[in-house]
């Protein structure tokens, strides 16, 4: 049984971002840009794809985690800019 769990866990692993195509990357960037109004439905409408397709992209390429990380990275960048300005 443990072997089945391992293979199922692997099936749920996010895909390598290198496999993400330009359309999927643009869809993610659009999704991120929506901020508090983020929804897969909005992305589906914008990119003329089904919600199921967009949901698969979101799952396959870890959109929620990537949004969190991108927000943290941007906040860190703003903190560094502020620190540099404070030193000047």
Buried (B, 14 or more C-beta within 10 A) or exposed (E): EEEEEEEEEEEEEEEEEEEBEEEBEEBBEBBBEEEEEBEBEBBBEBBEBEBEBBBBBBBBBBBEEBBEEEEEEEEEEEEEEEEEEEEE
